[in-house]
């Protein structure tokens, strides 16, 4: 890979920091390419595209300007974000671009959660699902849930959305109606115009919160009140929080994860394989986020072409929990691939988080690559693989087997 040999001598923290320097429109670094675009289930994609068509109103070049401005605010101008919340162009950008970009993140996260946990898998089997969407915005999170459910059969969904802004709440209802119609899902909607910090969720089957908790940050971490609020949610129902794939917001989410575990009453479902403290928090330059290459919707693709975005990945960080103690544990030989392949001369390296909570940089030499261990090279970022035998020196040998794991549910 061009430039890999020159950059391969960086120490691990610097290399990972360089690799994972994320923004809304891309990641600066090297060796950071997924092998292929992931195709959402046709029913999921149709659901999201239906909402995209329903909201299409702004000329694409005007929309591109609004998207660029809002992206800058999210990534480098967060202090000005609150002052511009009521800007009409920002609402258009959220409704006509970011909704279709953010909804697939919910689909991807729920796919992983359902593979790990019966608490999440049961959502697709229930005749009626009660969902609370905190900081619901224009509806990206609820649309993502409906899109995920659309691929698993029709159901009845009760959505309880909490959104303080009236314009966003109106867009939320339109978004959800369009998604439900496309998915053939019966939906009942309740929208409360209030600050979700002063809201106690009713009995429900799932609590969702996307790109809202980070707005409550005090410095680099969440206040004690925010942690306790999130703990109450996590003890009440399966809980999924999605945040931007930025170092400050992701490291705050990692700290929130550890704080929730220390308070007890819930366990981590994903992305982690373990219930130990997050090993990445020990080094300031590291943060764990997703970078999944997906097929973009038509209008998102058109706007991306105007703004010059070449990165087709969904970039986000997430945390999923379920009430009670973790029913099962992964062995240390099960590892989650937390980066794509890091190309170096003569070998491939990947940062992995093991089932015992160890963060390691594992490597496979080109000359020792075999069919049995090739999954270490080819598996998608975020995949869980079983390595047998697990090498003590983190070098996967020619006789080792690397297999995609069928993760236990709990």
Buried (B, 14 or more C-beta within 10 A) or exposed (E): BEEEEEBBEEEBBEBBBBBBBBBBBBBEBBBBBBEEEBEBBEBBBBBBBBBBBBBBEBEBEEBBBBBBBBBBBBBEBBEEBEEEBEBEBBBBBBBBBBBBBBBBBBBBBBBBBBBBBEBBBBBBEBEEBBBBBBBBBBBBBBBBBBBBBBBBEEBEBBBBBBBBBEBBBBBBBBBBBBBBBBBEBEBEBEBBEEEBBEBEBEEBBBBBBBBBBBEBBEEEBBEEEBBEBBBBBBBBBBBBBBBBBBBBBBBBBBBBBBBBBEBEBBBBBBBBBBBBBBBBBEEEBBBBBBBBBBBBBEBBEBBBEBBEBEBBBBBBBBBBBBBEEBEEBBBBBBBBBBBBBBBBEEBBBBBBBBBBBBBBBBBBEEEBBBEEBEBBBEBBBBBBBBBBEBEEEBEBEEEBBBBEBEBBBB
